[in-house]
Amino acid sequence: MRSESAALRQPSSEGEVPPPPSRADRLRALATEEFDLLVIGGGVTGSGSARDAALRGLKVALVEREDFASGTSSRSSRLIHGGLRYLEHGHLGLVFESSIERRRLLQLAPHLVRPLAFIWPVYAGARVPKWKLTAGLMLYDALSLFRNVKGYQSLSLRQVREMEPGLRSEDLKGGARYYDAATDDARLTLANAVGASEAGATVLNHASVRGLVLHEGKARGAVVVDHLTGQEVTVRARAIVNATGPWSDEIRKLDAPAMTGPAVRGSKGVHIAVPRERLGHRDALTLLSPKDGRVMFVLPAEGFTIIGTTETATRAHPAEVRASEADVAYLLESANAFFPAAHLTREDVVSAWAGIRPLVASGYHGSPDAGSASREHAIDVSPAGVLAISGGKLTTYRVMARDVVDAVERHLGQPHRKSSTETLPLPGGDIADLEAEFTAARAEVGDDATAVHLVRAYGSRWRRVWALTRDEPALARPLAEGLPYRAAEAVWGVTHELALTLSDLLIRRLKVAFETRDLGRAAARVAAEVMAPRLGWDAAETQRQLATYESDALRIFGVDSADA
């Protein structure tokens, strides 16, 4: 174990932000040192677990097969929410827990998690009538101990029309306004991975586990392969956590090849992005699809609107899951039913993507309906002693991480230490006044959209990113025309945020691929010019990286002709 003082060393907002150790040094540490804990999986739960454990003084390694947030953690609805729709299924404990975490994350990461107002219109004959919605929102506020951003407000027909004039007025009876929060899911995950590194953990993306190291039938490490070099190292660890989400059963099979039945069942959620002016909505909206009565959202995302989500069982492999034309048609038809003047068509779709929610198989309670399955999380231990964390949701990732590290402490027979993630801001989250940061950024950057983006993405560290443009003015140029992302962010991504590929940068650290019709292909060429000299790419390697980006973009954002 490391000393607690070492684990709690954090860079201040005014001081320099130290870069992580070199990849070579991190690989060397994995090969030569013994760790208290090896976390497999760099999604939000795995990254959060690594940070929590490192802050408690454990010696931690974190490995991720692709990139941090490359799976479900970058393909969500980007909401930090109490889970209003879970009340229908009686999941009161989860709503209570989620509501507490929503408030906490608004405080610990104010740059990444921000309040979001929702309008829920009620129509004649809707599955949820206004009296039921009002009762649900009263309970929703009560379960947050009345500490939400604001309490709910019942709306008359006139008020709904004034707030959202584009909504269909036929059969509209009124509605309600309530509050949840929005986030950048991938950057929230990355903040935890970076925070783990800054707390002393050895973190490595693009490195996969090929097998477990067993001693007397118990897991005491893993064989890890670095995808960049092909180097294979054996990582020694006293405890192992499987936090691979929808890939969990693949890791389980490494020490239980005869396991019968899945521990995790995937539910596919699809979203599409369209230009925001096409709908013209002001706030977020919660709607009941006229197709099947399912809850869906219309969400503001700067100049875009995100429409989602579907909720269907899938047999698609987590690495290959994509939206289908049927999914896209469902979302367009549902949105058009509420915004009849929009006349959204397939050509309006800028991007479409899918993610798999890794729900605990037992949470289905004998029902095939993914919408009613529990979002509670569960921890189990394999025959070889690997702890697996399954289920849960983005909002409650910190609680999942806390619980799994508590289990690690018990597994190791160590005294319990309280998790500091309850009060310690995430990297960049040490902001006293967010509006003051926006004002300062606007004055220094000179472009409103870029200033707001920098503060929301990097928090108190935005000045360090923008300072790169003073030394090299060319880094102030945009990565993509019409979007706020700048070339300096490609440098920062490489030096401070563990970006190693174009996809790392343009799909996860930034949202370029989600917000351009060419899925970031043009931006990839600009980014490659910046990243190549800093990552040692020659001309041939640069072309290979561009080709790999093209493949990744099609794999994630391509739309299948049939349902998978």
C-alpha positions in Angstrom: 0.0 0.0 0.0 1.0 3.6 -0.6 0.8 6.2 2.0 -2.4 8.1 2.3 -0.7 11.4 1.9 0.7 10.3 -1.5 -2.8 9.1 -2.5 -4.4 12.4 -1.7 -1.9 14.6 -3.6 -4.0 16.6 -6.1 -2.9 19.4 -8.4 -4.4 22.7 -7.5 -6.5 24.7 -9.9 -3.8 27.5 -10.0 -0.8 25.2 -10.2 0.6 23.2 -13.1 -1.3 20.1 -14.0 1.2 17.2 -14.1 1.1 14.9 -17.1 0.8 11.2 -16.4 3.9 9.0 -16.5 5.0 7.9 -19.9 3.4 4.8 -21.4 6.7 3.0 -21.2 7.0 3.8 -17.5 3.4 2.6 -16.9 4.1 -0.6 -18.8 7.2 -1.1 -16.8 5.3 -0.6 -13.5 2.7 -3.2 -14.6 5.4 -5.7 -15.3 7.6 -5.2 -12.3 5.5 -4.1 -9.3 2.9 -5.9 -7.2 -0.5 -4.2 -6.9 -3.2 -4.4 -4.2 -5.8 -4.2 -6.9 -6.1 -4.7 -10.6 -9.2 -3.2 -12.2 -10.2 -4.6 -15.6 -12.4 -2.2 -17.6 -12.1 1.5 -18.1 -15.7 2.5 -18.3 -17.1 4.9 -15.7 -17.5 2.2 -13.0 -14.0 0.8 -13.5 -12.3 4.2 -13.7 -14.3 5.4 -10.7 -13.3 2.2 -8.7 -9.6 2.8 -9.6 -9.8 6.4 -8.4 -11.6 5.5 -5.2 -9.2 2.7 -4.3 -6.1 4.8 -5.1 -7.4 7.6 -2.9 -7.8 5.1 -0.1 -4.1 4.3 -0.3 -4.3 1.1 -2.3 -1.7 0.4 -5.0 -3.9 0.2 -8.1 -3.6 -0.8 -11.7 -6.4 -0.1 -14.3 -6.3 -1.6 -17.8 -8.8 -1.0 -20.6 -9.0 -3.0 -23.8 -9.8 -0.1 -26.0 -10.1 3.4 -24.6 -11.6 4.9 -21.5 -15.4 5.2 -22.0 -15.1 3.4 -25.4 -18.2 1.3 -24.7 -21.5 2.1 -22.9 -19.9 5.0 -21.0 -19.7 7.2 -24.2 -23.1 6.1 -25.7 -25.6 7.1 -23.1 -28.4 9.7 -22.9 -25.8 11.9 -21.1 -28.1 12.3 -18.2 -27.4 12.4 -14.4 -30.9 11.7 -13.2 -32.9 10.4 -10.4 -34.8 8.0 -12.7 -38.3 9.4 -12.7 -39.5 6.5 -14.9 -38.2 3.9 -12.4 -41.0 5.0 -10.0 -43.4 3.1 -12.3 -41.7 -0.1 -11.5 -41.4 0.5 -7.8 -37.6 1.0 -7.7 -37.8 3.6 -4.9 -34.4 2.8 -3.4 -32.7 3.3 -6.7 -34.4 6.7 -7.3 -33.5 7.8 -3.8 -29.9 6.8 -4.3 -29.7 8.4 -7.7 -31.2 11.6 -6.5 -28.5 11.9 -3.8 -25.8 11.2 -6.4 -27.2 13.8 -8.8 -26.9 16.5 -6.2 -23.4 15.3 -5.2 -22.1 15.3 -8.8 -23.5 18.8 -9.4 -21.2 19.9 -6.6 -18.1 17.7 -7.3 -18.1 18.2 -11.1 -20.0 21.5 -11.8 -18.3 21.8 -15.2 -19.3 18.3 -16.3 -22.7 18.0 -14.6 -25.2 20.9 -15.0 -28.9 21.3 -14.2 -31.4 20.6 -16.9 -35.1 21.5 -17.0 -37.5 19.0 -18.4 -41.0 19.6 -19.7 -43.4 16.6 -19.6 -46.5 17.4 -21.7 -49.6 15.4 -21.0 -52.0 14.4 -23.8 -55.5 13.0 -23.7 -55.5 9.2 -23.4 -51.8 9.1 -22.4 -50.5 6.1 -20.4 -49.5 8.5 -17.7 -52.4 11.0 -17.0 -51.7 14.3 -15.3 -52.8 13.2 -11.9 -50.4 10.3 -12.0 -47.6 12.5 -13.3 -48.2 15.0 -10.5 -48.2 12.3 -7.8 -45.0 10.8 -9.3 -43.2 14.2 -9.3 -44.3 14.9 -5.7 -42.7 11.5 -4.8 -39.7 12.3 -7.0 -39.0 15.5 -5.2 -39.6 13.8 -1.8 -37.0 11.1 -2.6 -34.5 13.8 -3.3 -35.3 15.2 0.2 -36.5 18.3 -1.6 -32.9 19.2 -2.5 -33.2 19.1 -6.3 -32.2 22.2 -8.3 -35.9 23.3 -8.1 -39.1 21.6 -7.2 -41.5 20.4 -9.9 -44.1 22.8 -11.3 -47.5 21.7 -12.6 -48.2 23.4 -15.9 -51.5 24.4 -17.5 -52.2 24.0 -21.2 -51.4 27.6 -21.8 -48.1 27.4 -19.9 -46.9 24.4 -21.9 -47.7 26.1 -25.2 -45.8 29.2 -24.1 -42.7 27.2 -23.0 -42.6 24.9 -26.0 -44.6 26.4 -28.8 -43.4 23.7 -31.3 -45.2 20.9 -29.4 -48.4 19.4 -30.9 -51.3 21.2 -29.4 -54.0 18.7 -30.4 -55.2 16.8 -27.3 -52.7 18.6 -25.1 -54.0 18.9 -21.6 -51.1 20.5 -19.7 -48.0 19.0 -18.2 -45.2 19.6 -15.7 -41.7 21.0 -15.4 -39.1 19.2 -13.3 -35.3 19.1 -13.1 -32.5 16.6 -13.6 -29.0 17.1 -14.9 -27.0 16.7 -18.1 -23.4 15.5 -18.4 -20.7 14.6 -20.9 -20.6 10.9 -20.2 -17.2 10.2 -21.8 -15.5 13.1 -20.1 -17.0 12.2 -16.8 -15.4 8.8 -17.3 -12.1 10.3 -18.4 -12.1 12.6 -15.3 -12.2 9.5 -13.1 -9.4 7.8 -15.1 -7.2 10.9 -14.9 -8.1 11.3 -11.3 -7.1 7.7 -10.6 -3.7 8.4 -12.3 -3.2 11.6 -10.3 -4.0 9.7 -7.1 -1.1 7.2 -8.0 -2.9 4.5 -9.9 -1.1 3.0 -13.0 -3.7 3.3 -15.8 -3.3 1.9 -19.3 -5.8 2.1 -22.2 -5.5 0.0 -25.3 -4.3 -3.0 -23.3 -6.4 -6.2 -22.9 -6.4 -9.0 -20.4 -5.7 -12.3 -22.2 -5.8 -14.6 -19.1 -5.7 -14.8 -15.4 -2.7 -15.8 -13.3 -3.9 -18.5 -10.8 -2.1 -19.6 -7.7 -3.7 -22.5 -5.8 -6.9 -21.8 -7.6 -7.1 -18.2 -6.8 -6.5 -15.2 -9.1 -3.3 -13.4 -8.3 -2.9 -11.4 -11.5 -3.5 -11.3 -15.2 -1.6 -11.4 -18.5 -2.0 -8.1 -20.3 -1.2 -7.3 -23.9 -0.3 -3.8 -25.0 -2.2 -3.3 -28.3 0.3 -0.6 -29.5 3.4 -2.7 -29.3 2.2 -6.2 -28.8 4.2 -6.4 -25.6 2.8 -8.9 -23.1 3.2 -8.3 -19.4 2.1 -10.2 -16.3 0.5 -8.0 -13.7 0.6 -9.3 -10.2 -2.3 -8.2 -7.9 -3.8 -9.4 -4.6 -7.3 -8.6 -5.8 -9.0 -8.2 -9.2 -12.2 -6.4 -10.1 -14.0 -7.2 -13.3 -15.7 -3.9 -14.3 -16.1 -4.6 -17.9 -19.9 -3.9 -18.2 -21.4 -5.8 -21.1 -18.1 -7.7 -21.6 -18.4 -9.0 -18.0 -19.2 -12.6 -18.9 -16.1 -12.8 -21.2 -13.9 -12.1 -18.2 -16.0 -14.5 -16.0 -15.3 -17.3 -18.4 -11.5 -16.9 -17.9 -11.8 -18.6 -14.5 -15.2 -20.3 -14.9 -15.3 -21.7 -18.4 -18.2 -24.0 -17.5 -20.5 -21.2 -16.3 -24.0 -21.6 -17.5 -26.2 -18.7 -18.3 -25.2 -15.0 -18.5 -24.7 -12.9 -15.4 -25.3 -9.8 -17.5 -28.1 -9.2 -20.1 -27.7 -6.4 -22.6 -30.3 -3.9 -23.4 -29.7 -1.8 -26.6 -30.2 2.0 -26.3 -30.1 4.0 -29.6 -29.9 7.8 -29.9 -29.8 10.1 -32.9 -28.6 13.7 -33.2 -30.3 16.3 -35.4 -29.7 20.0 -35.8 -31.4 21.8 -32.9 -33.2 24.3 -35.0 -35.2 21.5 -36.7 -37.3 21.1 -33.6 -36.8 24.5 -32.0 -37.3 23.3 -28.5 -36.2 25.3 -25.5 -35.8 22.8 -22.7 -35.4 19.0 -22.5 -38.6 17.1 -23.0 -39.8 13.8 -21.5 -42.3 12.1 -23.9 -44.2 8.9 -24.2 -43.7 7.4 -27.7 -47.0 7.0 -29.5 -45.5 3.9 -31.0 -45.4 1.8 -27.8 -45.8 4.2 -24.8 -42.1 4.0 -23.8 -40.5 7.0 -22.2 -38.2 8.9 -24.5 -36.3 12.1 -24.4 -35.6 15.2 -26.5 -32.4 16.7 -25.1 -30.6 19.9 -25.9 -26.9 19.5 -26.7 -25.5 22.9 -27.8 -26.4 23.2 -31.4 -27.9 19.7 -31.6 -30.9 17.8 -30.3 -30.4 14.2 -29.0 -33.5 12.0 -29.5 -33.6 8.7 -27.6 -33.7 6.2 -26.4 -34.8 2.8 -27.6 -34.8 -0.1 -25.1 -34.6 -3.5 -26.8 -32.9 -6.8 -26.0 -30.0 -7.5 -28.2 -27.6 -10.3 -29.1 -25.1 -8.0 -30.7 -21.6 -8.1 -29.5 -20.8 -5.0 -27.4 -18.0 -3.9 -29.7 -20.3 -4.2 -32.8 -23.6 -2.9 -31.6 -25.0 -0.1 -33.8 -28.3 1.6 -34.6 -30.5 0.1 -37.2 -32.7 1.8 -39.8 -35.7 0.6 -37.8 -34.3 2.2 -34.6 -33.8 5.5 -36.5 -37.2 5.4 -38.0 -38.8 4.7 -34.6 -37.1 7.8 -33.1 -37.9 10.1 -36.0 -41.6 9.0 -36.1 -41.9 9.4 -32.4 -40.4 12.9 -32.4 -42.5 14.0 -35.4 -45.6 13.0 -33.6 -44.9 15.7 -31.0 -43.3 18.3 -33.3 -45.5 18.0 -36.4 -44.0 21.1 -38.0 -40.5 19.7 -37.9 -41.1 17.0 -40.6 -37.9 15.3 -39.6 -36.5 12.9 -42.2 -33.6 10.5 -42.4 -31.6 13.3 -44.0 -31.8 15.4 -40.8 -29.9 12.8 -38.8 -26.3 14.0 -38.3 -25.3 10.8 -36.4 -26.8 7.7 -34.8 -25.3 5.5 -32.2 -26.1 2.6 -29.9 -24.9 1.4 -26.5 -25.6 -1.7 -24.4 -26.8 -1.3 -20.9 -25.3 -4.1 -18.9 -28.2 -5.0 -16.7 -27.9 -7.8 -14.0 -29.6 -10.8 -15.5 -31.5 -11.5 -12.3 -32.9 -8.0 -12.5 -35.4 -9.0 -15.2 -37.4 -11.0 -12.6 -38.7 -13.4 -15.3 -39.8 -10.6 -17.6 -38.3 -10.1 -21.0 -39.0 -6.3 -20.8 -35.7 -4.4 -20.5 -37.6 -1.3 -19.6 -38.8 -2.8 -16.4 -35.6 -4.5 -15.4 -33.9 -3.3 -12.3 -30.9 -0.9 -12.6 -29.6 -1.9 -9.2 -26.0 -3.1 -9.1 -24.6 -6.3 -7.8 -21.2 -7.6 -6.8 -20.3 -11.3 -7.0 -17.2 -13.3 -6.5 -16.0 -15.9 -9.1 -14.5 -19.3 -8.1 -11.0 -17.8 -8.4 -11.9 -14.8 -6.2 -12.4 -12.1 -9.0 -14.9 -9.5 -7.8 -17.4 -8.6 -10.6 -19.5 -5.4 -10.5 -22.6 -5.5 -12.7 -25.7 -3.4 -13.4 -26.2 0.1 -12.2 -26.4 3.3 -14.2 -24.2 6.3 -15.0 -25.7 8.4 -12.3 -24.7 6.0 -9.5 -21.3 5.0 -10.7 -19.6 6.6 -7.6 -21.7 4.4 -5.3 -20.9 1.3 -7.4 -17.2 2.2 -7.1 -17.4 2.8 -3.4 -19.2 -0.5 -2.8 -16.8 -2.5 -4.9 -13.7 -1.0 -3.2 -15.4 -1.8 0.2 -15.6 -5.4 -1.0 -11.9 -5.3 -2.0 -10.9 -4.2 1.4 -12.9 -7.1 3.0 -11.4 -9.5 0.4 -7.9 -8.3 1.4 -8.6 -8.3 5.1 -7.7 -4.7 5.4 -9.2 -2.0 7.7 -12.0 0.0 6.1 -11.2 3.5 5.0 -14.0 5.9 4.2 -14.2 6.8 0.5 -13.1 10.4 -0.1 -14.9 10.6 -3.5 -18.0 11.7 -1.6 -16.4 15.2 -1.0 -13.3 15.4 -3.2 -14.0 17.2 -6.6 -13.2 15.4 -9.8 -10.2 16.9 -11.7 -11.2 20.3 -12.9 -14.2 20.4 -10.5 -12.6 22.8 -8.0 -14.6 25.8 -9.2 -16.1 28.3 -6.8 -18.1 30.2 -9.4 -18.9 28.6 -12.7 -20.3 31.8 -14.3 -17.1 33.7 -13.3 -15.1 31.0 -15.2 -17.3 31.5 -18.3 -16.8 35.2 -18.1 -13.0 34.9 -17.7 -12.8 32.4 -20.6 -14.9 34.6 -22.9 -12.5 37.5 -22.2 -9.4 35.4 -22.8 -10.5 33.3 -25.7 -12.6 35.8 -27.6 -15.1 33.3 -28.9 -18.2 32.6 -26.8 -18.8 29.0 -28.0 -15.2 28.0 -27.6 -15.0 29.6 -24.2 -18.1 27.8 -22.9 -16.9 24.5 -24.3 -13.4 24.8 -22.7 -14.9 25.5 -19.2 -17.4 22.7 -19.5 -14.9 20.2 -20.8 -11.9 21.0 -18.6 -13.3 23.0 -15.6 -10.6 24.9 -13.7 -8.0 23.5 -16.1 -9.3 25.3 -19.2 -6.6 28.0 -18.8 -3.8 25.3 -19.2 -5.4 24.1 -22.4 -5.8 27.6 -23.9 -2.3 28.6 -22.8 -0.9 26.2 -25.4 -2.2 28.6 -28.1 0.1 31.4 -26.7 3.2 29.4 -27.3 1.9 28.1 -30.7 -0.8 30.3 -32.2 -1.7 27.7 -34.9 -3.2 25.6 -32.1 -6.1 28.1 -31.9 -7.4 26.9 -35.2 -10.7 24.9 -35.2 -10.6 21.1 -35.6 -14.0 21.2 -37.4 -15.6 24.1 -39.1 -18.5 25.5 -37.1 -17.7 23.6 -33.9 -15.9 25.0 -30.8 -13.1 22.4 -30.7 -9.6 23.7 -31.2 -6.3 22.1 -32.2 -4.8 22.8 -28.7 -7.2 20.2 -27.3 -5.5 17.5 -29.5 -2.2 18.4 -27.8 -3.7 18.4 -24.3 -5.4 15.1 -25.1 -2.1 13.5 -25.9 0.0 15.1 -23.1 -2.5 15.0 -20.2 -5.5 12.9 -21.1 -4.0 9.6 -22.3 -5.2 10.0 -25.9 -3.3 7.7 -28.3 -5.5 7.5 -31.4 -7.7 9.8 -33.5 -10.8 8.0 -32.2 -9.7 8.6 -28.6 -9.7 12.3 -29.3 -12.6 12.9 -31.8 -15.1 10.3 -30.4 -14.5 10.4 -26.7 -12.4 13.4 -25.4 -14.4 15.6 -27.8 -17.8 15.1 -29.5 -16.6 15.9 -33.1 -17.7 12.5 -34.5 -21.2 12.9 -33.0 -21.6 16.5 -34.4 -20.4 16.3 -38.0 -22.1 14.7 -41.0 -18.8 13.2 -42.1 -18.4 11.7 -38.6 -15.2 13.6 -38.0 -13.3 12.5 -41.1 -12.2 16.0 -42.1 -11.3 16.8 -38.5 -9.2 13.6 -38.3 -6.8 15.0 -40.9 -6.4 18.2 -38.9 -6.0 16.3 -35.7 -3.5 13.9 -37.2 -1.2 16.9 -38.2 -1.2 17.9 -34.5 -0.9 14.4 -32.9 1.6 12.8 -35.3 4.8 14.6 -34.1 3.8 14.2 -30.5 3.1 10.5 -30.8 6.0 9.8 -33.2 3.8 8.8 -36.2 5.6 8.9 -39.5 3.7 9.3 -42.8 2.9 5.6 -43.1 1.6 5.4 -39.5 -0.4 8.6 -39.9 -2.2 7.0 -42.9 -2.8 3.9 -40.9 -4.3 5.9 -38.0 -6.6 7.7 -40.5 -7.7 4.4 -41.9 -8.3 3.1 -38.4 -10.4 6.1 -37.6 -12.5 5.6 -40.7 -13.1 2.0 -39.5 -14.0 3.0 -36.0 -16.4 5.7 -37.1 -18.2 3.3 -39.3 -18.3 0.6 -36.6 -19.8 3.0 -34.1 -21.9 5.3 -36.2 -22.9 3.2 -39.1 -26.5 2.3 -39.3 -27.5 -1.3 -40.0 -30.2 -2.1 -42.5 -31.8 -4.7 -40.2 -32.1 -5.0 -36.4 -29.2 -6.8 -34.7 
